[in-house]
Amino acid sequence: MSGSVRLQQDDFSLEAEIAALRTSSKRIGGIVSFLGCARDFSENREVSELSFEAYPSMALDELSALREQAIARFGLIDARLIHRLGTVHAGDNIVLIVVGAEHRAPAFDACRWLIDELKARAPIWKKEITPQGESWVTPHP
């Protein structure tokens, strides 16, 4: 699992993460990814940047548990979850989920389940910085 679940300040590469996932097995027949990006507009307001904070050890434990649950529940061969912390600007990458399975259907189902569960369960908080000020965002799927 080394590197399969990460919290990091720096950006990540979708291509590199897919390549890393593919090295886990030649049985992978379907790879599905979700890439969450920072928007410049939310709740009828301009957003200049986002700030993400977490309890790193708790968040990593939860992301690892989600990964293991998804592998068991959907029969995945492998999965990778990465979430950025710190400040991101409009257009920047925030979160990446990449899953590999023998077939496409479980890969699609697992990817959607993982992002929904991550948003609901991971102790990661988002603050929007707007021209009107800063505000913490309540989780929503």
N, CA, C and O of each residue as an XYZ file, in Angstrom:
564
protein
N       0.820     -1.194      0.000
C       0.000      0.000      0.000
C       0.863      1.257      0.000
O       0.331      2.362     -0.107
N       2.137      1.119      0.114
C       3.017      2.280      0.200
C       2.734      3.284     -0.910
O       2.843      2.961     -2.093
N       2.367      4.504     -0.520
C       2.082      5.544     -1.497
C       0.679      5.506     -2.063
O       0.295      6.407     -2.808
N      -0.096      4.485     -1.729
C      -1.445      4.364     -2.288
C      -2.430      5.334     -1.650
O      -3.445      5.682     -2.252
N      -2.131      5.764     -0.442
C      -2.973      6.719      0.278
C      -2.051      7.821      0.782
O      -1.110      7.567      1.533
N      -2.340      9.064      0.350
C      -1.443     10.159      0.725
C      -2.202     11.450      0.985
O      -3.242     11.717      0.381
N      -1.658     12.242      1.896
C      -2.026     13.639      2.078
C      -0.757     14.407      1.737
O       0.328     14.044      2.190
N      -0.884     15.463      0.944
C       0.322     16.189      0.555
C      -0.003     17.625      0.186
O      -1.121     17.939     -0.221
N       0.981     18.483      0.332
C       0.838     19.887     -0.044
C       0.986     20.056     -1.552
O       0.276     20.851     -2.168
N       1.908     19.306     -2.141
C       2.231     19.469     -3.557
C       1.182     18.847     -4.465
O       0.414     17.977     -4.055
N       1.169     19.311     -5.700
C       0.284     18.756     -6.708
C       0.690     17.306     -6.992
O       1.746     16.850     -6.551
N      -0.145     16.605     -7.719
C       0.114     15.221     -8.104
C      -0.134     15.094     -9.601
O      -0.709     15.981    -10.232
N       0.307     13.983    -10.146
C       0.147     13.730    -11.576
C      -0.831     12.569    -11.785
O      -0.595     11.454    -11.320
N      -1.917     12.845    -12.481
C      -2.879     11.796    -12.812
C      -2.184     10.667    -13.578
O      -2.400      9.490    -13.289
N      -1.359     11.027    -14.545
C      -0.674     10.024    -15.363
C       0.245      9.144    -14.515
O       0.278      7.926    -14.692
N       0.988      9.761    -13.597
C       1.898      8.990    -12.748
C       1.131      8.056    -11.815
O       1.568      6.933    -11.563
N       0.002      8.510    -11.306
C      -0.791      7.676    -10.397
C      -1.423      6.504    -11.138
O      -1.485      5.396    -10.605
N      -1.892      6.734    -12.358
C      -2.431      5.630    -13.164
C      -1.326      4.633    -13.487
O      -1.532      3.422    -13.403
N      -0.158      5.141    -13.855
C       0.970      4.255    -14.158
C       1.340      3.418    -12.938
O       1.614      2.225    -13.068
N       1.352      4.032    -11.752
C       1.675      3.290    -10.526
C       0.629      2.217    -10.249
O       0.971      1.100     -9.859
N      -0.643      2.552    -10.448
C      -1.713      1.579    -10.234
C      -1.564      0.397    -11.193
O      -1.762     -0.755    -10.807
N      -1.217      0.693    -12.435
C      -1.109     -0.378    -13.446
C      -0.008     -1.368    -13.117
O      -0.078     -2.520    -13.545
N       1.001     -0.957    -12.373
C       2.087     -1.883    -12.033
C       1.650     -2.933    -11.019
O       2.356     -3.921    -10.820
N       0.498     -2.739    -10.372
C       0.070     -3.680     -9.334
C      -0.425     -5.012     -9.891
O      -0.362     -6.028     -9.199
N      -0.918     -5.025    -11.135
C      -1.431     -6.277    -11.702
C      -1.730     -6.125    -13.185
O      -2.187     -5.075    -13.638
N      -1.466     -7.182    -13.929
C      -1.843     -7.209    -15.350
C      -3.274     -7.709    -15.529
O      -3.756     -7.809    -16.657
N      -3.964     -8.026    -14.417
C      -5.368     -8.423    -14.486
C      -6.299     -7.220    -14.577
O      -7.489     -7.377    -14.851
N      -5.775     -6.031    -14.352
C      -6.620     -4.841    -14.408
C      -7.125     -4.647    -15.828
O      -6.348     -4.502    -16.772
N      -8.454     -4.649    -15.956
C      -9.072     -4.448    -17.264
C      -9.801     -3.118    -17.360
O     -10.148     -2.670    -18.453
N     -10.034     -2.485    -16.207
C     -10.710     -1.193    -16.186
C     -10.136     -0.307    -15.099
O     -10.002     -0.721    -13.948
N      -9.801      0.915    -15.476
C      -9.309      1.916    -14.528
C     -10.256      3.109    -14.606
O     -10.548      3.619    -15.688
N     -10.729      3.545    -13.441
C     -11.611      4.712    -13.373
C     -10.990      5.687    -12.388
O     -10.455      5.292    -11.352
N     -11.071      6.966    -12.728
C     -10.509      7.977    -11.830
C     -11.509      9.097    -11.590
O     -12.381      9.376    -12.412
N     -11.350      9.728    -10.431
C     -12.058     10.951    -10.119
C     -11.005     11.979     -9.754
O     -10.165     11.741     -8.887
N     -11.055     13.119    -10.416
C     -10.139     14.218    -10.137
C     -10.963     15.412     -9.696
O     -11.729     15.965    -10.485
N     -10.813     15.813     -8.445
C     -11.506     16.982     -7.922
C     -10.621     18.207     -8.073
O      -9.454     18.191     -7.680
N     -11.176     19.269     -8.643
C     -10.426     20.494     -8.918
C     -11.077     21.676     -8.211
O     -12.279     21.668     -7.943
N     -10.279     22.679     -7.915
C     -10.775     23.889     -7.255
C     -11.501     24.768     -8.267
O     -10.985     25.057     -9.347
N     -12.705     25.186     -7.897
C     -13.494     26.099     -8.734
C     -13.244     27.534     -8.291
O     -12.795     27.782     -7.172
N     -13.536     28.463     -9.171
C     -13.388     29.879     -8.824
C     -14.717     30.509     -8.415
O     -14.810     31.725     -8.248
N     -15.745     29.670     -8.254
C     -17.078     30.182     -7.931
C     -17.813     29.136     -7.111
O     -17.799     27.955     -7.457
N     -18.457     29.559     -6.025
C     -19.200     28.636     -5.179
C     -20.256     29.419     -4.403
O     -19.979     30.498     -3.879
N     -21.464     28.869     -4.333
C     -22.546     29.507     -3.569
C     -22.730     30.970     -3.964
O     -22.880     31.840     -3.107
N     -22.717     31.230     -5.270
C     -22.920     32.582     -5.815
C     -21.835     33.575     -5.405
O     -22.086     34.779     -5.361
N     -20.646     33.089     -5.109
C     -19.534     33.967     -4.743
C     -18.283     33.570     -5.515
O     -18.073     32.397     -5.822
N     -17.455     34.566     -5.824
C     -16.141     34.280     -6.385
C     -15.278     33.685     -5.287
O     -15.342     34.107     -4.133
N     -14.472     32.703     -5.656
C     -13.549     32.084     -4.711
C     -12.140     32.283     -5.251
O     -11.833     31.866     -6.368
N     -11.280     32.923     -4.455
C      -9.918     33.161     -4.918
C      -8.996     31.994     -4.597
O      -8.085     31.691     -5.367
N      -9.227     31.341     -3.468
C      -8.445     30.162     -3.123
C      -9.179     29.342     -2.074
O     -10.134     29.799     -1.447
N      -8.703     28.122     -1.904
C      -9.237     27.210     -0.901
C      -8.098     26.802      0.020
O      -6.943     26.714     -0.394
N      -8.445     26.557      1.265
C      -7.462     26.078      2.221
C      -7.985     24.780      2.822
O      -9.126     24.717      3.280
N      -7.150     23.746      2.819
C      -7.542     22.444      3.360
C      -6.699     22.130      4.585
O      -5.474     22.250      4.568
N      -7.382     21.726      5.646
C      -6.719     21.322      6.876
C      -7.220     19.932      7.261
O      -8.313     19.520      6.872
N      -6.401     19.222      8.030
C      -6.771     17.870      8.455
C      -6.019     17.513      9.721
O      -5.025     18.147     10.072
N      -6.508     16.489     10.399
C      -5.713     15.785     11.390
C      -5.021     14.689     10.580
O      -5.641     13.668     10.281
N      -3.749     14.879     10.219
C      -3.118     13.955      9.261
C      -3.211     12.481      9.633
O      -3.574     11.663      8.788
N      -2.892     12.117     10.876
C      -2.906     10.689     11.205
C      -4.324     10.128     11.145
O      -4.527      9.016     10.656
N      -5.296     10.878     11.632
C      -6.686     10.417     11.567
C      -7.172     10.353     10.125
O      -7.848      9.399      9.740
N      -6.841     11.345      9.338
C      -7.275     11.370      7.941
C      -6.648     10.219      7.157
O      -7.328      9.561      6.370
N      -5.355      9.975      7.369
C      -4.699      8.856      6.681
C      -5.300      7.520      7.097
O      -5.492      6.635      6.264
N      -5.594      7.375      8.379
C      -6.236      6.140      8.844
C      -7.591      5.946      8.156
O      -7.918      4.839      7.728
N      -8.374      7.020      8.051
C      -9.694      6.914      7.431
C      -9.578      6.628      5.938
O     -10.319      5.802      5.406
N      -8.652      7.304      5.257
C      -8.461      7.049      3.821
C      -7.997      5.617      3.587
O      -8.432      4.970      2.634
N      -7.123      5.125      4.445
C      -6.663      3.731      4.320
C      -7.812      2.758      4.544
O      -7.932      1.759      3.835
N      -8.658      3.049      5.530
C      -9.824      2.190      5.786
C     -10.772      2.211      4.599
O     -11.294      1.169      4.206
N     -10.999      3.384      4.026
C     -11.861      3.484      2.842
C     -11.298      2.662      1.689
O     -12.036      1.959      1.000
N     -10.002      2.755      1.485
C      -9.356      1.991      0.411
C      -9.577      0.496      0.616
O      -9.979     -0.211     -0.308
N      -9.313      0.022      1.824
C      -9.476     -1.408      2.112
C     -10.937     -1.842      1.969
O     -11.217     -2.919      1.442
N     -11.855     -1.014      2.433
C     -13.278     -1.338      2.300
C     -13.698     -1.402      0.837
O     -14.456     -2.289      0.445
N     -13.210     -0.470      0.035
C     -13.568     -0.464     -1.392
C     -13.004     -1.686     -2.097
O     -13.683     -2.286     -2.930
N     -11.770     -2.063     -1.775
C     -11.160     -3.244     -2.396
C     -12.002     -4.476     -2.074
O     -12.286     -5.284     -2.957
N     -12.399     -4.618     -0.812
C     -13.199     -5.776     -0.403
C     -14.615     -5.720     -0.975
O     -15.120     -6.719     -1.486
N     -15.251     -4.556     -0.889
C     -16.658     -4.420     -1.294
C     -16.863     -4.573     -2.797
O     -17.840     -5.183     -3.231
N     -15.946     -4.023     -3.595
C     -16.128     -4.002     -5.042
C     -15.190     -4.957     -5.788
O     -15.213     -5.015     -7.018
N     -14.382     -5.690     -5.061
C     -13.467     -6.636     -5.695
C     -12.391     -5.953     -6.517
O     -11.998     -6.453     -7.572
N     -11.919     -4.827     -6.047
C     -10.880     -4.097     -6.778
C      -9.549     -4.824     -6.702
O      -9.289     -5.593     -5.777
N      -8.727     -4.564     -7.682
C      -7.354     -5.064     -7.643
C      -6.475     -4.070     -6.886
O      -5.587     -4.465     -6.130
N      -6.727     -2.789     -7.096
C      -5.950     -1.765     -6.406
C      -6.719     -0.449     -6.412
O      -7.650     -0.261     -7.195
N      -6.315      0.460     -5.525
C      -6.917      1.790     -5.461
C      -5.901      2.755     -4.881
O      -5.086      2.387     -4.035
N      -5.959      3.997     -5.346
C      -5.077      5.058     -4.862
C      -5.933      6.266     -4.497
O      -6.825      6.648     -5.254
N      -5.663      6.872     -3.333
C      -6.396      8.057     -2.864
C      -5.374      9.108     -2.437
O      -4.507      8.841     -1.605
N      -5.485     10.292     -3.008
C      -4.578     11.388     -2.683
C      -5.410     12.640     -2.443
O      -6.299     12.961     -3.231
N      -5.122     13.342     -1.360
C      -5.809     14.603     -1.077
C      -4.762     15.637     -0.711
O      -3.857     15.371      0.081
N      -4.892     16.812     -1.293
C      -3.972     17.894     -0.972
C      -4.407     18.632      0.276
O      -5.595     18.722      0.585
N      -3.431     19.154      0.981
C      -3.651     20.014      2.133
C      -2.997     21.362      1.837
O      -2.189     21.477      0.916
N      -3.346     22.371      2.617
C      -2.781     23.694      2.397
C      -3.636     24.486      1.432
O      -4.831     24.230      1.286
N      -3.016     25.448      0.776
C      -3.738     26.373     -0.096
C      -3.687     25.923     -1.549
O      -2.629     25.573     -2.071
N      -4.850     25.938     -2.190
C      -4.944     25.674     -3.631
C      -5.708     26.826     -4.276
O      -6.532     27.478     -3.635
N      -5.427     27.059     -5.527
C      -6.070     28.140     -6.276
C      -7.021     27.556     -7.322
O      -6.971     26.365     -7.629
N      -7.877     28.406     -7.854
C      -8.828     27.971     -8.883
C      -8.084     27.249    -10.001
O      -7.065     27.724    -10.502
N      -8.616     26.092    -10.379
C      -8.011     25.287    -11.433
C      -7.033     24.246    -10.926
O      -6.668     23.332    -11.665
N      -6.597     24.368     -9.667
C      -5.649     23.404     -9.110
C      -6.344     22.084     -8.780
O      -7.550     22.047     -8.536
N      -5.572     21.014     -8.777
C      -6.053     19.709     -8.336
C      -6.198     19.697     -6.830
O      -5.409     20.316     -6.115
N      -7.225     18.977     -6.340
C      -7.438     18.840     -4.902
C      -7.340     17.378     -4.476
O      -6.559     17.029     -3.591
N      -8.135     16.534     -5.113
C      -8.238     15.140     -4.681
C      -8.232     14.240     -5.912
O      -8.766     14.586     -6.966
N      -7.610     13.071     -5.743
C      -7.568     12.091     -6.830
C      -7.864     10.716     -6.270
O      -7.295     10.288     -5.266
N      -8.771     10.041     -6.949
C      -9.063      8.638     -6.653
C      -8.898      7.880     -7.963
O      -9.486      8.244     -8.981
N      -8.096      6.829     -7.929
C      -7.893      5.978     -9.100
C      -8.097      4.545     -8.644
O      -7.464      4.095     -7.689
N      -8.983      3.826     -9.330
C      -9.249      2.434     -8.962
C      -9.056      1.535    -10.179
O      -9.311      1.927    -11.317
N      -8.601      0.325     -9.902
C      -8.414     -0.672    -10.953
C      -9.128     -1.955    -10.585
O      -9.028     -2.441     -9.459
N      -9.853     -2.497    -11.557
C     -10.585     -3.753    -11.358
C     -10.478     -4.576    -12.639
O     -10.017     -4.087    -13.670
N     -10.905     -5.812    -12.558
C     -10.890     -6.643    -13.761
C     -11.863     -6.112    -14.805
O     -11.612     -6.225    -16.004
N     -12.984     -5.528    -14.349
C     -14.026     -5.059    -15.254
C     -14.438     -3.640    -14.896
O     -14.205     -3.179    -13.779
N     -15.053     -2.948    -15.854
C     -15.369     -1.526    -15.680
C     -16.443     -1.249    -14.640
O     -16.323     -0.276    -13.895
N     -17.481     -2.060    -14.560
C     -18.607     -1.757    -13.666
C     -18.168     -1.610    -12.209
O     -18.512     -0.611    -11.578
N     -17.424     -2.565    -11.652
C     -17.012     -2.367    -10.261
C     -16.053     -1.186    -10.093
O     -16.032     -0.553     -9.038
N     -15.273     -0.891    -11.112
C     -14.361      0.256    -11.032
C     -15.161      1.558    -10.950
O     -14.851      2.422    -10.131
N     -16.182      1.702    -11.789
C     -17.031      2.897    -11.736
C     -17.746      3.001    -10.385
O     -17.754      4.061     -9.760
N     -18.341      1.895     -9.944
C     -19.080      1.901     -8.682
C     -18.167      2.251     -7.512
O     -18.543      3.037     -6.643
N     -16.990      1.680     -7.488
C     -16.056      1.915     -6.389
C     -15.560      3.356     -6.367
O     -15.429      3.952     -5.297
N     -15.286      3.910     -7.523
C     -14.777      5.278     -7.582
C     -15.809      6.262     -7.024
O     -15.472      7.151     -6.243
N     -17.046      6.095     -7.426
C     -18.103      6.983     -6.907
C     -18.298      6.796     -5.407
O     -18.435      7.770     -4.667
N     -18.309      5.550     -4.965
C     -18.471      5.264     -3.539
C     -17.325      5.893     -2.754
O     -17.554      6.494     -1.704
N     -16.104      5.765     -3.246
C     -14.946      6.298     -2.531
C     -15.004      7.815     -2.371
O     -14.745      8.313     -1.275
N     -15.331      8.564     -3.416
C     -15.353     10.016     -3.263
C     -16.501     10.437     -2.341
O     -16.342     11.356     -1.537
N     -17.642      9.778     -2.452
C     -18.761     10.121     -1.566
C     -18.415      9.826     -0.105
O     -18.702     10.639      0.773
N     -17.814      8.692      0.156
C     -17.445      8.322      1.523
C     -16.305      9.194      2.044
O     -16.305      9.574      3.214
N     -15.340      9.511      1.192
C     -14.247     10.388      1.598
C     -14.798     11.728      2.077
O     -14.408     12.222      3.134
N     -15.700     12.310      1.302
C     -16.273     13.614      1.671
C     -17.083     13.533      2.963
O     -17.138     14.501      3.721
N     -17.706     12.398      3.214
C     -18.538     12.244      4.402
C     -17.730     11.864      5.648
O     -18.098     12.245      6.759
N     -16.644     11.124      5.475
C     -15.982     10.514      6.628
C     -14.589     11.039      6.963
O     -14.186     11.006      8.125
N     -13.854     11.517      5.979
C     -12.462     11.911      6.241
C     -12.405     13.238      7.011
O     -13.093     14.191      6.643
N     -11.598     13.310      8.068
C     -11.466     14.559      8.819
C     -10.564     15.561      8.082
O      -9.445     15.857      8.500
N     -11.104     16.063      6.974
C     -10.427     17.070      6.154
C     -11.415     18.216      5.998
O     -12.568     18.004      5.622
N     -10.959     19.432      6.287
C     -11.848     20.592      6.260
C     -11.408     21.579      5.204
O     -10.217     21.768      4.954
N     -12.419     22.217      4.577
C     -12.173     23.162      3.490
C     -12.664     24.546      3.885
O     -13.781     24.717      4.372
N     -11.799     25.528      3.660
C     -12.160     26.924      3.887
C     -12.064     27.656      2.545
O     -11.057     27.564      1.842
N     -13.129     28.380      2.207
C     -13.132     29.193      0.991
C     -12.688     30.611      1.334
O     -13.146     31.203      2.312
N     -11.794     31.139      0.516
C     -11.342     32.518      0.668
C     -11.925     33.296     -0.506
O     -11.631     33.018     -1.669
N     -12.765     34.284     -0.169
C     -13.467     35.073     -1.177
C     -13.163     36.554     -0.955
O     -12.615     36.916      0.086
N     -13.507     37.416     -1.912
C     -13.341     38.858     -1.678
C     -14.134     39.348     -0.459
O     -13.783     40.365      0.139
N     -15.196     38.630     -0.095
C     -16.015     39.020      1.058
C     -15.476     38.472      2.380
O     -15.968     38.840      3.446
N     -14.482     37.605      2.320
C     -13.916     37.027      3.530
C     -13.744     35.513      3.418
O     -13.832     34.936      2.334
N     -13.499     34.890      4.566
C     -13.257     33.461      4.618
C     -14.432     32.754      5.283
O     -15.081     33.306      6.171
N     -14.701     31.515      4.839
C     -15.744     30.725      5.508
C     -15.447     29.244      5.324
O     -15.039     28.791      4.255
N     -15.670     28.500      6.422
C     -15.523     27.038      6.381
C     -16.709     26.470      5.629
O     -17.835     26.946      5.774
N     -16.456     25.465      4.837
C     -17.491     24.836      4.022
C     -17.980     23.586      4.736
O     -17.186     22.743      5.153
N     -19.290     23.478      4.869
C     -19.850     22.266      5.453
C     -19.818     21.156      4.405
O     -20.058     21.414      3.225
N     -19.522     19.924      4.822
C     -19.430     18.825      3.855
C     -20.753     18.605      3.124
O     -21.837     18.732      3.693
N     -20.622     18.277      1.862
C     -21.790     17.888      1.068
C     -21.324     16.953     -0.039
O     -20.269     17.170     -0.635
N     -22.104     15.915     -0.314
C     -21.706     14.946     -1.347
C     -21.661     15.535     -2.739
O     -21.343     14.832     -3.698
